[in-house]
Amino acid sequence: MFPAVRSLPIVFVALVISWLLSLSTPYQRLALWLDDAQQGTVAREYFFKDSLVVDIDEESLRKLEPFLGVWPYKRDIFALVADYLGEAGVRSVAFDILLAERRAGDPALAQAAERNRNLVFAAAGLSYPLAISEAERQQLLAAAWTLPAALPREHWSAFSLPLPEFWQPSAVAAAGGEALTGAGPGIVSVWPDVDGTVRRIPLFHQAQESSLPTLALAALLASEPRPAADYLAATGELKLGRHVWPIDGNGRATLNYPRNPDSIRTAPFYVLALAAMGASGAQLDTDWLRGKVVFIGSSAIQADSVPTPRGLLPGAHVLALSYENLANDLFLKPAHWLANAGLLAVALFLPLGLLRRRAPSLAVIASGALTGLLLAYVSNLALLSVWQQQSSLLFALSAVILSGLLQLAMLTAVDARRRKDAEHQMRIAAAVFDASKEAIFVTDADRRVVSINPAFTEITGYQTSEVIGRYPRVLSSRRNELGTRQLMREALSQKGYWRGERYGRRKNGETYPQWLSISSVADAQGKVEKWIAIFSDISVPKAAEAQISFLAHFDPLTQLPNRNLLQDRLNLSVAAASRHQQNVILMFLDLDRFKNINDSLGHLIGDQLLKQLAQRLTVLLREGDSASRLGGDEFVLLLPNTDAEGAAHVAGRILQSVAQPFYIGHHELNVSASIGIAEYPENGSTLDDLSRCADSALYRAKHAGRNNYQFYTAEMHERACEVLSIENSLRHALERGEFLIHYQPQVDARTRQMVALEALIRWQHPVWGLVSPDQFISIAEESGQIREIGDWVLKEVLAQIRAWRAAGLPAVPVAVNLSLAQFRQNSLCDQLIDSLAASGVEPAMLELELTESIAMEDISFTVDSMDRMRALGIRFAIDDFGTGYSSLSHLKRFRADKIKIDQSFVRNLSIDNDDRAIVMAIINLAHNLGSRVVAEGVETPEQLEFLCANGCDEVQGYYFQRPVEAEKVALLFGRNFT
């Protein structure tokens, strides 16, 4: 008998265990995978004709670059596309691009939105509060949906909305007396399950008192009057007009993914854009577009591929599938307790009823379990295929399996108890043998293997059948010395045991270090019956020892010696040099402005630069020389038996090598280095003494213009103290208000009227008096204080421009010099926007000056940054032109408004023919590039006459006016500088 009454408690326990398992993440992942497999089995093929995905893909970016430039595009193109699609008769257009920030072309797109009331723009839900104006709040309330209070929806702290002018015409249509339509912003949001896969989408989202639909739903209703929403709580359905969609308790609908990947039509953006622009040969068949809902998104820019049960799909593709599910009522019904109960009844109780009169046995239990599994599987397929109803298949399967296992456990419990005592000792021994992480093998008295444990196979690779009956010598490596093997044999023969370190050999021939212990097992008469060998693989601890030893003496990034090994090698070199009356050279090498590379491009790029530098240094050195890294960008070169002349030769070669471009990823980095040189025995004999001297020489090299080398002299110590004093005073100069800004006019060479001013910083020290910028700017750059000082200058200049304007003075642009650290800030553009907005100064009144060397530091970054800030209306000038290494192609890409001739070329114009030729060439070059030319440092009439005669546009210098305080600038307006 197999009475059902005895099975019911087991079924109950199985259900409880299944429920507990269902609370775990792995179970939920498995359940989702199983549901995907089931849904994939019954999924149908669809070829939807009512939607179209327009993909801004890599090909579109490439083909549109000659017409639109690089991404992001001005929004005129979206306006053209919207009008083109409107004329083609599309049903609606959904932009899967968040247009929340203002850009060029916004008015055109706003006008297009006014003409085409079927445009839907993406919005995003935010998990943090976002302050909006009262006008924006009222506009949002006007566009918000009125929903039943019981309808579940996705909740957010706030919405990130597109610009109001884009969706206001469609959201608030009361002006024409129309019924409020569904067009307006739509939230872009999918809801990943615990495995990260997107199967559901929220249909409505709420932030505070406003509710908005998902983007796909907004696209569906964009060209229709907004229907009333009703929530059918009894069936868990949302009724919206003629549509009724099943949703879960969180307001999310489950997508019905088609079997075929090409269910949604897709077109590249460039085809539509070229047609909208009227490009030759780029016409489209508008009949193909008529009546469609178009989703415009990107698979190339900030790619938003979404993991789905059908693999990764572009975000716009998922939106289009969501639309088709909405439009065609394809959503799957979420699991319901009735469906789950029916599945359990079929899977559990039907097999129990069929088998209840049969005696319990393994065959009966297996038959019942297999029957239940098959019934559950087929029933679930039927629910999905016929009614699109999901159910908890894994819960039913796990309950069936657990019920069978519990039955089997009861069946075997009695036998297990009977065998328990007899097998207890055997299990303990076997567990020790099998579970040991150390390899164990046993031989007979003749030393043939009779048994091995699993760890033996794991370590050596030999299976049991491959070693049983063989001698253990197959496990020994030839790396073991003959003497060691002889000692082992003697110990085993005399004492019966041996242990020690030796080398083993795996099946694949690999040699590895092992710790081996061998013991004999004798009978009562003392005769050896067996040998037991236990060994372990000590490769990991050996490698750890080697790694620790390496890290103690080498730099892990560059593989160069570290300070410890440098100390050892210096001691050896000094000892040898002392014996043979030789010199030893110690060089300190430091990359110039390396911190700016780290700050702007990140430490990963900086680390790659250091590794390439280490490789170059290693190639340059002779045998016996060594390069070490102390940390950061500080390298030390040790040159035994080298005099000053040889050191200068090596230093020159190093500077030439470092000056060659470094190519890291898509970056071309042009850097330079400074080198300080100390000599043994003149400057000391210990690492500390020589390091201190080399560091002082390095500091002198830095302040001598960088990209050079300096030998240590006694005067350097005094200079180092002076620099340290300046650096310390600089740290408090801002808070004490010691900085001043003077202004020097830039004069039109033709009219002799002031057309601009240049802001120049001065430092009024309470003890030293007025400190020249030449004395402290380079120190501020080296110490990292230049960014804070530069930010202060920018704010002060904007405040002064506002003050002059308030006083009724004419408006002229003011030029501000940017340091490398300032320019490399990723936040500089945002900072300028905020500062200009706070001051009320027009961007055209601000001119930023970059030295030629700063502009060339990273060409791509420079061009990108200048373009973004020029788009705001800010002008740029290349300062100190002629002293760097700009190429014509780079200057063309910079598109500078002004090029300033360095005063070193202006100073000797009256006597130096080469300087005249250079100045004339710069003027012609600048004019050919469309830039104005400003000559700095004009001090004599002869210089002015030559510059005017050769077409220089503006002049600046002591000949016209020394830099003056802001209060005296008013006297310069209207003055004729003759």
Buried (B, 14 or more C-beta within 10 A) or exposed (E): EBEEEEBEEBBEBBBEBBEEBBEEEEBBBBBBBBBBEBBEEBBEEBEBEBBBBBBBBBBBBEBBEEEBEEBEBBBBBBBBBBBBBBEBEBBBBBBBBBBBEEBEBBEBBBBBBBEBBBBBBBBBBEEEEEEBEEEEBEBBEBBBBEBEEEBBBBBBEBBBBBBBBBBBBBBBBEEEEEEBBBBBBBBBBBBEBEBEBBBBBBBBBBBBEBBBBBBBBBBBBBBBEBBEBBBBEEEBBBBBBEBBBBBBEEBBBBBBBBBEEEBBBBBBBBBBBBBBBEEEEBEBEBEEBEEBBBBBBBBBBEEBEBBBBBEEBBBBBBBBBBBBBBBEEBBBBBBBEEBBEBBBEBBBBBBBEEBBEEEBEEEBBEBBBEBBBEBBBEBBBEBBBEEBBBBBBBBBBBBBBBBBBBBBEEBEEEEEEEEEEEEEEEEEEEEEBEEBEBBBBBBBBEBBBEBBBBBBBEBBBBEBEBBBEBEBEEBBBEEBEEEEEEEBEEBBEEEBEBEEEBBBBBBEEEBBBBBBBBBBEEEEEEEBEBBBBBBBBBBEEEEEEEEEEEEEBBBEEBEBBBBEBBBEBBEEBBEEBEEEEBBBBBBBBBBBBBBBBBBBBEEEBBBBBBBBBBBBBBEBBEEEBBBBBBEEBBBBBBBBBBEEEBBBEBBEEBBEBBEEEBEBEEBEBBBBBBBBBBBBBEBBBEBEBBBBBBBBBBBBBBBEEBBBBBBBBEEBEEBBEEBEEBBEBBEEBBEEEBBBBBBBBBBBBEEBBBBBBBBBBBBBBEEEEEBEEEBBBBBBBBBEBBBBBBBBBBBBBBBBBBEBBEEEBEEBBBBBBBBBBBBBBEEBBEBBBEBBEEBEBBBEBBBBBBBBBBBBBBBEBBBEBBBBBBEEEBBBBBBBBBEBEBEEEBBEBBBBBBBBBBBBBBBEBEEEEEBBEBBBEBBEBBBEBEBBBBBBBBBBEEBBEBBBEBBBBBBBBEBBBEBBEBEEBEEBBEBEBE
